[in-house]
Amino acid sequence: MKLSSSLALAALLAFAGAAPAADLAATAKSAGQFSILLKAAAAAGMDKMLSEPGPYTVFAPTDAAFNALPPGMLDMLMKPENKDMLKKVLGHHMLFGRLTTGDLKDDKSAATTTIGAPVTLEKKDGAVMVNAAKIVQPDVAADNGTIHVIDKVLLPAKPVQPKT
Protein backbone atom coordinates (compact mmCIF):
# COMPACT_ATOMS: atom_id res chain seq x y z
CA MET A 1 0.00 0.00 0.00
CA LYS A 2 2.83 2.37 0.81
CA LEU A 3 4.41 1.68 -2.59
CA SER A 4 1.16 2.39 -4.48
CA SER A 5 0.71 5.67 -2.60
CA SER A 6 4.25 6.65 -3.54
CA LEU A 7 3.59 5.78 -7.18
CA ALA A 8 0.35 7.76 -7.18
CA LEU A 9 2.14 10.76 -5.69
CA ALA A 10 4.95 10.45 -8.25
CA ALA A 11 2.43 10.28 -11.09
CA LEU A 12 0.59 13.33 -9.78
CA LEU A 13 3.84 15.31 -9.50
CA ALA A 14 4.91 14.26 -13.00
CA PHE A 15 1.55 15.35 -14.41
CA ALA A 16 1.68 18.69 -12.58
CA GLY A 17 5.20 19.29 -13.89
CA ALA A 18 4.09 18.52 -17.44
CA ALA A 19 1.18 20.93 -17.31
CA PRO A 20 1.59 23.87 -19.64
CA ALA A 21 2.51 27.23 -18.16
CA ALA A 22 0.03 30.09 -18.24
CA ASP A 23 0.47 33.07 -20.56
CA LEU A 24 2.63 36.03 -19.55
CA ALA A 25 -0.27 37.96 -18.01
CA ALA A 26 -1.51 35.03 -15.92
CA THR A 27 2.02 34.07 -14.89
CA ALA A 28 2.73 37.64 -13.75
CA LYS A 29 -0.59 37.84 -11.92
CA SER A 30 -0.04 34.57 -10.07
CA ALA A 31 3.42 35.71 -8.91
CA GLY A 32 1.77 38.41 -6.80
CA GLN A 33 4.54 41.00 -7.21
CA PHE A 34 3.54 42.61 -10.50
CA SER A 35 0.20 44.29 -9.74
CA ILE A 36 1.53 47.74 -10.71
CA LEU A 37 3.00 46.41 -13.96
CA LEU A 38 -0.30 44.74 -14.87
CA LYS A 39 -2.30 47.84 -13.93
CA ALA A 40 0.07 50.00 -16.01
CA ALA A 41 -0.19 47.61 -18.97
CA ALA A 42 -3.98 47.88 -18.81
CA ALA A 43 -3.82 51.68 -18.56
CA ALA A 44 -1.53 51.78 -21.60
CA GLY A 45 -3.72 49.38 -23.58
CA MET A 46 -0.89 46.82 -23.66
CA ASP A 47 -2.44 44.15 -21.45
CA LYS A 48 -3.78 42.14 -24.41
CA MET A 49 -0.24 41.80 -25.78
CA LEU A 50 0.72 39.81 -22.67
CA SER A 51 -1.89 37.20 -23.62
CA GLU A 52 -1.16 37.05 -27.37
CA PRO A 53 0.69 34.05 -28.84
CA GLY A 54 4.05 35.85 -29.06
CA PRO A 55 6.53 34.70 -28.08
CA TYR A 56 7.73 37.70 -26.08
CA THR A 57 10.37 38.36 -23.50
CA VAL A 58 9.29 40.62 -20.65
CA PHE A 59 11.66 42.36 -18.27
CA ALA A 60 9.16 42.68 -15.44
CA PRO A 61 9.78 45.29 -12.75
CA THR A 62 8.36 44.30 -9.38
CA ASP A 63 5.93 46.49 -7.46
CA ALA A 64 8.91 47.53 -5.31
CA ALA A 65 10.75 48.69 -8.44
CA PHE A 66 7.79 50.84 -9.49
CA ASN A 67 7.48 52.22 -5.96
CA ALA A 68 11.17 53.23 -6.09
CA LEU A 69 10.54 55.65 -8.99
CA PRO A 70 10.95 59.33 -8.14
CA PRO A 71 8.01 60.72 -6.14
CA GLY A 72 4.99 61.41 -8.32
CA MET A 73 6.37 59.77 -11.47
CA LEU A 74 4.17 56.66 -11.31
CA ASP A 75 1.03 58.71 -10.63
CA MET A 76 1.95 61.01 -13.53
CA LEU A 77 2.52 58.09 -15.91
CA MET A 78 -0.81 56.49 -14.97
CA LYS A 79 -2.85 59.56 -15.96
CA PRO A 80 -4.88 59.01 -19.15
CA GLU A 81 -3.32 62.05 -20.82
CA ASN A 82 0.13 60.41 -20.43
CA LYS A 83 -0.85 57.08 -22.01
CA ASP A 84 1.67 57.49 -24.86
CA MET A 85 4.52 58.06 -22.41
CA LEU A 86 3.41 55.07 -20.33
CA LYS A 87 3.42 52.94 -23.50
CA LYS A 88 6.95 54.11 -24.23
CA VAL A 89 8.12 53.22 -20.71
CA LEU A 90 6.45 49.79 -20.78
CA GLY A 91 7.69 49.19 -24.32
CA HIS A 92 11.25 49.32 -22.97
CA HIS A 93 10.42 46.12 -21.06
CA MET A 94 9.40 43.83 -23.94
CA LEU A 95 11.22 42.05 -26.74
CA PHE A 96 9.81 40.06 -29.63
CA GLY A 97 10.84 36.43 -29.26
CA ARG A 98 11.76 34.22 -26.33
CA LEU A 99 15.14 35.13 -24.82
CA THR A 100 16.55 33.19 -21.90
CA THR A 101 19.73 33.95 -20.00
CA GLY A 102 21.17 30.76 -21.52
CA ASP A 103 20.84 32.41 -24.94
CA LEU A 104 23.34 35.11 -23.94
CA LYS A 105 26.64 33.87 -25.34
CA ASP A 106 28.62 37.10 -24.96
CA ASP A 107 29.28 39.10 -21.82
CA LYS A 108 27.51 42.05 -23.44
CA SER A 109 24.68 41.88 -25.97
CA ALA A 110 22.25 44.32 -27.49
CA ALA A 111 18.55 43.74 -28.10
CA THR A 112 15.75 45.80 -29.56
CA THR A 113 12.48 46.24 -27.69
CA THR A 114 9.02 45.99 -29.22
CA ILE A 115 9.02 49.77 -29.63
CA GLY A 116 12.40 49.80 -31.41
CA ALA A 117 14.44 51.03 -28.44
CA PRO A 118 17.81 49.42 -27.73
CA VAL A 119 18.59 47.68 -24.45
CA THR A 120 21.91 46.26 -23.34
CA LEU A 121 22.15 42.88 -21.65
CA GLU A 122 25.36 42.37 -19.72
CA LYS A 123 26.76 39.58 -17.59
CA LYS A 124 28.32 41.38 -14.66
CA ASP A 125 29.54 40.13 -11.27
CA GLY A 126 27.61 36.86 -11.58
CA ALA A 127 24.36 38.60 -12.53
CA VAL A 128 22.68 39.63 -15.75
CA MET A 129 21.86 43.30 -16.13
CA VAL A 130 19.36 44.91 -18.51
CA ASN A 131 20.61 48.47 -18.83
CA ALA A 132 20.84 49.50 -15.14
CA ALA A 133 18.36 46.90 -13.86
CA LYS A 134 19.46 43.59 -12.38
CA ILE A 135 17.63 40.40 -13.34
CA VAL A 136 16.76 39.05 -9.89
CA GLN A 137 14.80 36.04 -11.14
CA PRO A 138 15.59 34.88 -14.67
CA ASP A 139 13.82 32.64 -17.13
CA VAL A 140 10.29 32.38 -15.74
CA ALA A 141 8.56 30.34 -18.46
CA ALA A 142 5.11 31.15 -19.82
CA ASP A 143 3.20 29.70 -22.75
CA ASN A 144 3.87 32.76 -24.87
CA GLY A 145 7.29 33.83 -23.69
CA THR A 146 9.70 34.38 -20.85
CA ILE A 147 9.66 36.73 -17.88
CA HIS A 148 12.83 38.07 -16.28
CA VAL A 149 12.08 39.75 -12.95
CA ILE A 150 14.06 43.01 -12.65
CA ASP A 151 14.75 45.32 -9.73
CA LYS A 152 14.32 48.67 -11.54
CA VAL A 153 11.98 50.23 -14.06
CA LEU A 154 13.66 50.76 -17.43
CA LEU A 155 13.16 54.37 -18.45
CA PRO A 156 13.63 55.92 -21.90
CA ALA A 157 16.89 57.78 -22.55
CA LYS A 158 14.93 61.01 -22.99
CA PRO A 159 13.43 62.42 -19.79
CA VAL A 160 9.80 61.60 -19.14
CA GLN A 161 7.81 64.71 -20.04
CA PRO A 162 4.24 64.70 -18.74
CA LYS A 163 1.43 66.41 -20.57
CA THR A 164 0.05 69.22 -18.50
LUMMI-946993 format. One line per field, with one value per residue: residue number from 1; x, y, z of N, C-alpha, C in turn. Coordinates in Angstrom, 2 decimals, padded with zeros to 5 digits. Example, Ala and Ser with C-alpha at 12.3 -4.5 7.8 and 13.67 -1.06 7.14 Angstrom:
BEGIN
n c(1; 2)
nu c(013.19; 012.85)
nv c(-005.69; -002.25)
nw c(007.80; 007.08)
cau c(012.30; 013.67)
cav c(-004.50; -001.06)
caw c(007.80; 007.14)
cu c(013.20; 012.90)
cv c(-003.30; 000.03)
cw c(007.80; 007.87)
This chain:
BEGIN
n c(1; 2; 3; 4; 5; 6; 7; 8; 9; 10; 11; 12; 13; 14; 15; 16; 17; 18; 19; 20; 21; 22; 23; 24; 25; 26; 27; 28; 29; 30; 31; 32; 33; 34; 35; 36; 37; 38; 39; 40; 41; 42; 43; 44; 45; 46; 47; 48; 49; 50; 51; 52; 53; 54; 55; 56; 57; 58; 59; 60; 61; 62; 63; 64; 65; 66; 67; 68; 69; 70; 71; 72; 73; 74; 75; 76; 77; 78; 79; 80; 81; 82; 83; 84; 85; 86; 87; 88; 89; 90; 91; 92; 93; 94; 95; 96; 97; 98; 99; 100; 101; 102; 103; 104; 105; 106; 107; 108; 109; 110; 111; 112; 113; 114; 115; 116; 117; 118; 119; 120; 121; 122; 123; 124; 125; 126; 127; 128; 129; 130; 131; 132; 133; 134; 135; 136; 137; 138; 139; 140; 141; 142; 143; 144; 145; 146; 147; 148; 149; 150; 151; 152; 153; 154; 155; 156; 157; 158; 159; 160; 161; 162; 163; 164)
nu c(000.83; 001.94; 003.82; 002.14; 000.89; 003.08; 003.72; 001.42; 001.60; 003.98; 003.18; 001.22; 002.79; 004.47; 002.61; 001.68; 004.02; 004.26; 002.26; 001.07; 002.49; 001.03; -000.12; 001.84; 000.59; -001.10; 000.82; 002.39; 000.45; -000.15; 002.20; 002.16; 003.66; 003.57; 001.52; 001.37; 002.69; 000.92; -001.41; -000.50; 000.03; -002.56; -003.64; -002.17; -003.12; -001.85; -002.18; -003.43; -001.49; 000.17; -001.14; -001.25; -000.20; 002.63; 006.06; 007.14; 009.56; 009.69; 010.86; 010.28; 009.45; 009.24; 006.63; 007.89; 010.01; 008.65; 007.59; 009.89; 010.44; 011.02; 009.36; 005.94; 006.20; 005.12; 002.36; 001.95; 002.57; 000.47; -001.77; -004.48; -003.94; -001.27; -000.82; 000.60; 003.27; 003.46; 003.14; 005.52; 007.41; 006.71; 007.08; 009.83; 010.35; 009.83; 010.55; 010.43; 010.09; 011.49; 013.72; 016.21; 018.36; 020.30; 020.63; 022.32; 025.34; 027.58; 029.43; 028.32; 025.48; 023.26; 019.85; 016.66; 013.79; 010.17; 009.24; 011.22; 013.40; 016.76; 018.23; 020.65; 022.13; 023.96; 026.40; 027.46; 029.43; 028.46; 025.76; 022.97; 022.43; 020.04; 020.28; 020.41; 019.17; 018.94; 018.59; 016.72; 015.34; 015.60; 014.37; 011.59; 009.21; 006.55; 003.57; 003.59; 006.05; 008.85; 009.60; 011.65; 012.45; 012.99; 014.85; 014.51; 012.77; 012.84; 013.72; 013.07; 015.71; 015.42; 014.21; 011.24; 008.44; 005.71; 002.32; 000.68)
nv c(-001.19; 001.23; 001.56; 001.85; 004.26; 005.95; 005.73; 006.80; 009.43; 010.20; 010.04; 012.03; 014.30; 014.26; 014.70; 017.26; 018.71; 018.51; 020.02; 022.69; 025.99; 029.11; 032.02; 035.05; 037.19; 035.89; 034.41; 036.45; 037.65; 035.59; 035.47; 037.53; 039.84; 041.80; 043.65; 046.42; 046.66; 045.16; 046.68; 049.08; 048.19; 047.65; 050.25; 051.45; 050.16; 047.85; 045.39; 043.23; 042.31; 040.80; 038.44; 037.46; 035.21; 035.52; 034.56; 036.45; 038.34; 039.48; 041.98; 042.28; 044.65; 044.64; 045.35; 046.76; 047.89; 049.70; 051.33; 052.55; 054.53; 058.03; 060.38; 060.86; 060.23; 057.72; 058.09; 060.23; 059.00; 057.20; 058.67; 059.29; 061.14; 060.83; 058.47; 057.73; 058.16; 056.34; 053.97; 054.05; 053.80; 051.24; 049.76; 049.58; 047.35; 044.99; 042.41; 041.11; 037.67; 034.79; 035.02; 033.66; 033.57; 031.74; 031.97; 034.06; 034.51; 036.10; 038.38; 040.86; 042.04; 043.29; 044.22; 044.72; 046.44; 045.99; 048.41; 049.42; 050.45; 050.38; 047.98; 046.99; 043.99; 042.54; 040.45; 040.55; 040.56; 038.02; 038.28; 039.09; 041.97; 044.36; 047.07; 049.36; 047.78; 044.93; 041.51; 039.71; 037.39; 035.07; 033.79; 032.87; 030.78; 031.01; 030.27; 031.85; 033.10; 034.50; 035.57; 037.87; 038.81; 042.02; 044.52; 047.25; 049.93; 050.26; 053.11; 055.46; 056.92; 059.64; 062.25; 061.75; 063.39; 064.86; 065.42; 068.44)
nw c(000.00; 000.76; -001.28; -003.55; -002.94; -003.03; -005.73; -006.87; -005.93; -007.19; -009.87; -009.92; -009.36; -011.60; -013.64; -012.91; -013.26; -015.99; -016.95; -018.97; -018.92; -017.86; -019.73; -020.30; -018.92; -017.02; -015.65; -014.55; -012.94; -011.11; -009.70; -007.90; -007.41; -009.28; -009.60; -010.09; -012.55; -014.19; -013.91; -015.03; -017.64; -018.50; -018.34; -020.34; -022.51; -023.26; -022.19; -023.48; -025.20; -023.59; -023.44; -025.96; -028.65; -029.17; -029.46; -026.55; -024.71; -021.47; -019.42; -016.29; -014.02; -010.49; -008.06; -006.04; -007.45; -009.12; -007.12; -006.26; -008.04; -008.82; -006.63; -007.37; -010.09; -010.99; -010.53; -012.30; -014.76; -014.94; -015.53; -017.77; -019.85; -020.25; -021.53; -023.89; -023.15; -021.05; -022.50; -023.92; -021.85; -020.81; -023.12; -023.25; -021.84; -023.16; -025.50; -028.83; -029.35; -027.66; -025.14; -023.24; -020.34; -020.86; -023.56; -023.93; -025.15; -025.20; -023.09; -023.19; -024.76; -027.27; -027.64; -029.19; -028.31; -028.31; -029.13; -030.64; -029.29; -028.08; -025.83; -023.44; -022.60; -020.08; -018.70; -015.49; -012.67; -011.83; -012.27; -014.42; -016.22; -017.34; -019.09; -016.54; -014.70; -012.60; -013.27; -011.20; -010.93; -013.22; -016.41; -016.19; -017.23; -019.59; -021.46; -023.75; -023.84; -022.03; -018.76; -017.12; -014.01; -012.81; -010.95; -011.22; -012.88; -016.32; -017.98; -020.63; -022.66; -023.10; -021.02; -019.06; -020.03; -018.85; -019.97; -019.56)
cau c(000.00; 002.83; 004.41; 001.16; 000.71; 004.25; 003.59; 000.35; 002.14; 004.95; 002.43; 000.59; 003.84; 004.91; 001.55; 001.68; 005.20; 004.09; 001.18; 001.59; 002.51; 000.03; 000.47; 002.63; -000.27; -001.51; 002.02; 002.73; -000.59; -000.04; 003.42; 001.77; 004.54; 003.54; 000.20; 001.53; 003.00; -000.30; -002.30; 000.07; -000.19; -003.98; -003.82; -001.53; -003.72; -000.89; -002.44; -003.78; -000.24; 000.72; -001.89; -001.16; 000.69; 004.05; 006.53; 007.73; 010.37; 009.29; 011.66; 009.16; 009.78; 008.36; 005.93; 008.91; 010.75; 007.79; 007.48; 011.17; 010.54; 010.95; 008.01; 004.99; 006.37; 004.17; 001.03; 001.95; 002.52; -000.81; -002.85; -004.88; -003.32; 000.13; -000.85; 001.67; 004.52; 003.41; 003.42; 006.95; 008.12; 006.45; 007.69; 011.25; 010.42; 009.40; 011.22; 009.81; 010.84; 011.76; 015.14; 016.55; 019.73; 021.17; 020.84; 023.34; 026.64; 028.62; 029.28; 027.51; 024.68; 022.25; 018.55; 015.75; 012.48; 009.02; 009.02; 012.40; 014.44; 017.81; 018.59; 021.91; 022.15; 025.36; 026.76; 028.32; 029.54; 027.61; 024.36; 022.68; 021.86; 019.36; 020.61; 020.84; 018.36; 019.46; 017.63; 016.76; 014.80; 015.59; 013.82; 010.29; 008.56; 005.11; 003.20; 003.87; 007.29; 009.70; 009.66; 012.83; 012.08; 014.06; 014.75; 014.32; 011.98; 013.66; 013.16; 013.63; 016.89; 014.93; 013.43; 009.80; 007.81; 004.24; 001.43; 000.05)
cav c(000.00; 002.37; 001.68; 002.39; 005.67; 006.65; 005.78; 007.76; 010.76; 010.45; 010.28; 013.33; 015.31; 014.26; 015.35; 018.69; 019.29; 018.52; 020.93; 023.87; 027.23; 030.09; 033.07; 036.03; 037.96; 035.03; 034.07; 037.64; 037.84; 034.57; 035.71; 038.41; 041.00; 042.61; 044.29; 047.74; 046.41; 044.74; 047.84; 050.00; 047.61; 047.88; 051.68; 051.78; 049.38; 046.82; 044.15; 042.14; 041.80; 039.81; 037.20; 037.05; 034.05; 035.85; 034.70; 037.70; 038.36; 040.62; 042.36; 042.68; 045.29; 044.30; 046.49; 047.53; 048.69; 050.84; 052.22; 053.23; 055.65; 059.33; 060.72; 061.41; 059.77; 056.66; 058.71; 061.01; 058.09; 056.49; 059.56; 059.01; 062.05; 060.41; 057.08; 057.49; 058.06; 055.07; 052.94; 054.11; 053.22; 049.79; 049.19; 049.32; 046.12; 043.83; 042.05; 040.06; 036.43; 034.22; 035.13; 033.19; 033.95; 030.76; 032.41; 035.11; 033.87; 037.10; 039.10; 042.05; 041.88; 044.32; 043.74; 045.80; 046.24; 045.99; 049.77; 049.80; 051.03; 049.42; 047.68; 046.26; 042.88; 042.37; 039.58; 041.38; 040.13; 036.86; 038.60; 039.63; 043.30; 044.91; 048.47; 049.50; 046.90; 043.59; 040.40; 039.05; 036.04; 034.88; 032.64; 032.38; 030.34; 031.15; 029.70; 032.76; 033.83; 034.38; 036.73; 038.07; 039.75; 043.01; 045.32; 048.67; 050.23; 050.76; 054.37; 055.92; 057.78; 061.01; 062.42; 061.60; 064.71; 064.70; 066.41; 069.22)
caw c(000.00; 000.81; -002.59; -004.48; -002.60; -003.54; -007.18; -007.18; -005.69; -008.25; -011.09; -009.78; -009.50; -013.00; -014.41; -012.58; -013.89; -017.44; -017.31; -019.64; -018.16; -018.24; -020.56; -019.55; -018.01; -015.92; -014.89; -013.75; -011.92; -010.07; -008.91; -006.80; -007.21; -010.50; -009.74; -010.71; -013.96; -014.87; -013.93; -016.01; -018.97; -018.81; -018.56; -021.60; -023.58; -023.66; -021.45; -024.41; -025.78; -022.67; -023.62; -027.37; -028.84; -029.06; -028.08; -026.08; -023.50; -020.65; -018.27; -015.44; -012.75; -009.38; -007.46; -005.31; -008.44; -009.49; -005.96; -006.09; -008.99; -008.14; -006.14; -008.32; -011.47; -011.31; -010.63; -013.53; -015.91; -014.97; -015.96; -019.15; -020.82; -020.43; -022.01; -024.86; -022.41; -020.33; -023.50; -024.23; -020.71; -020.78; -024.32; -022.97; -021.06; -023.94; -026.74; -029.63; -029.26; -026.33; -024.82; -021.90; -020.00; -021.52; -024.94; -023.94; -025.34; -024.96; -021.82; -023.44; -025.97; -027.49; -028.10; -029.56; -027.69; -029.22; -029.63; -031.41; -028.44; -027.73; -024.45; -023.34; -021.65; -019.72; -017.59; -014.66; -011.27; -011.58; -012.53; -015.75; -016.13; -018.51; -018.83; -015.14; -013.86; -012.38; -013.34; -009.89; -011.14; -014.67; -017.13; -015.74; -018.46; -019.82; -022.75; -024.87; -023.69; -020.85; -017.88; -016.28; -012.95; -012.65; -009.73; -011.54; -014.06; -017.43; -018.45; -021.90; -022.55; -022.99; -019.79; -019.14; -020.04; -018.74; -020.57; -018.50)
cu c(000.87; 003.46; 003.42; 000.87; 001.86; 004.18; 002.51; 000.85; 003.13; 004.24; 001.76; 001.62; 004.34; 003.89; 001.55; 002.87; 005.07; 003.00; 001.76; 001.55; 001.37; 000.69; 001.18; 001.79; -000.66; -000.33; 002.42; 001.72; -000.42; 001.20; 003.15; 002.66; 004.56; 002.21; 000.32; 001.83; 001.73; -001.31; -001.81; -000.14; -001.63; -004.22; -003.23; -002.16; -002.81; -001.13; -002.77; -002.53; 000.35; 000.01; -001.85; -000.13; 002.18; 004.92; 007.13; 008.65; 010.00; 010.29; 010.68; 009.63; 008.76; 007.62; 006.93; 009.72; 009.94; 007.70; 008.77; 011.38; 010.50; 009.51; 007.15; 005.08; 005.34; 002.77; 000.90; 001.81; 001.15; -001.99; -003.19; -004.20; -001.84; 000.25; 000.29; 003.03; 004.57; 003.70; 004.91; 007.77; 007.94; 007.07; 009.17; 011.44; 010.06; 010.22; 010.34; 010.69; 011.10; 013.28; 015.36; 017.99; 020.72; 021.47; 021.95; 024.72; 027.79; 028.39; 028.40; 026.80; 023.68; 020.97; 017.70; 014.38; 011.38; 008.71; 010.24; 013.52; 015.50; 017.91; 019.88; 021.77; 023.61; 025.50; 027.79; 028.29; 028.58; 026.13; 024.20; 021.95; 021.15; 019.44; 021.07; 020.08; 018.99; 018.32; 017.75; 016.15; 014.68; 014.70; 012.55; 009.49; 007.06; 004.83; 003.68; 005.13; 008.00; 009.65; 011.00; 012.44; 013.26; 013.78; 014.57; 013.42; 012.93; 013.00; 013.82; 014.82; 016.48; 014.12; 011.93; 009.16; 006.30; 003.51; 000.76; -001.17)
cv c(001.24; 002.62; 002.28; 003.86; 006.49; 006.79; 006.78; 009.19; 011.14; 010.77; 011.66; 014.44; 015.39; 014.95; 016.86; 019.37; 019.39; 019.48; 022.19; 025.08; 028.13; 031.14; 034.09; 036.78; 037.12; 034.64; 035.24; 037.84; 036.84; 034.77; 036.66; 039.62; 041.94; 043.34; 045.67; 047.59; 046.05; 045.88; 048.86; 049.49; 047.82; 049.35; 052.12; 051.06; 048.27; 045.48; 042.98; 041.49; 040.70; 038.46; 036.69; 035.93; 034.35; 034.98; 036.08; 037.42; 039.62; 040.79; 043.02; 043.33; 044.89; 045.55; 047.37; 048.40; 049.90; 051.84; 052.98; 054.36; 056.97; 059.67; 061.37; 060.88; 058.70; 057.23; 059.50; 060.09; 057.42; 057.38; 059.29; 059.90; 061.71; 058.97; 056.79; 057.34; 056.75; 053.92; 052.89; 053.48; 051.70; 049.08; 048.89; 047.98; 044.86; 043.66; 041.08; 038.83; 036.03; 034.26; 034.65; 033.61; 032.96; 031.12; 033.45; 034.45; 034.82; 037.77; 040.33; 041.86; 043.02; 043.64; 044.96; 045.48; 046.29; 047.38; 050.29; 050.43; 049.98; 049.21; 046.87; 045.20; 042.57; 041.42; 040.33; 040.88; 038.99; 037.09; 039.02; 040.94; 043.62; 046.42; 048.57; 048.59; 045.51; 042.58; 039.63; 037.66; 035.84; 033.73; 032.04; 032.06; 030.60; 030.55; 030.55; 033.59; 033.55; 035.68; 036.71; 039.14; 040.70; 043.92; 046.82; 048.78; 050.79; 052.02; 054.76; 056.84; 059.25; 061.14; 062.28; 062.99; 064.55; 065.77; 067.17; 069.94)
cw c(000.00; -000.56; -003.58; -004.19; -003.14; -005.05; -007.60; -007.00; -006.79; -009.57; -011.06; -009.97; -010.94; -013.88; -014.18; -013.23; -015.38; -017.89; -017.94; -018.71; -018.63; -019.15; -019.67; -018.52; -016.80; -015.04; -014.00; -012.63; -010.78; -009.20; -007.75; -006.57; -008.41; -010.68; -010.39; -012.20; -014.73; -014.95; -014.97; -017.44; -019.41; -019.12; -019.89; -022.78; -024.08; -022.99; -022.37; -024.99; -024.90; -022.77; -025.05; -027.52; -028.72; -029.94; -027.82; -024.90; -022.75; -019.51; -017.31; -014.14; -011.67; -008.91; -006.71; -006.26; -008.87; -008.33; -005.69; -007.11; -008.22; -007.73; -007.24; -009.74; -011.85; -011.46; -011.92; -014.75; -016.05; -015.39; -017.42; -020.18; -021.07; -020.93; -022.99; -024.17; -021.63; -021.29; -023.82; -023.09; -020.69; -021.98; -024.16; -022.24; -021.85; -025.21; -027.50; -029.53; -027.82; -026.12; -023.39; -021.60; -020.61; -022.97; -025.05; -024.00; -025.04; -023.61; -021.97; -024.78; -026.06; -027.98; -028.42; -029.00; -028.74; -029.76; -030.39; -030.60; -028.11; -026.23; -024.49; -022.25; -021.37; -018.55; -016.77; -013.22; -010.94; -011.80; -013.99; -015.54; -017.44; -018.29; -017.37; -014.18; -013.78; -012.53; -012.04; -009.93; -012.64; -015.13; -016.56; -017.01; -018.44; -021.19; -023.92; -024.65; -022.38; -020.06; -017.15; -015.28; -012.75; -011.46; -009.97; -012.75; -015.12; -017.99; -019.78; -021.66; -022.42; -021.73; -020.04; -019.00; -019.99; -019.54; -019.43; -019.02)
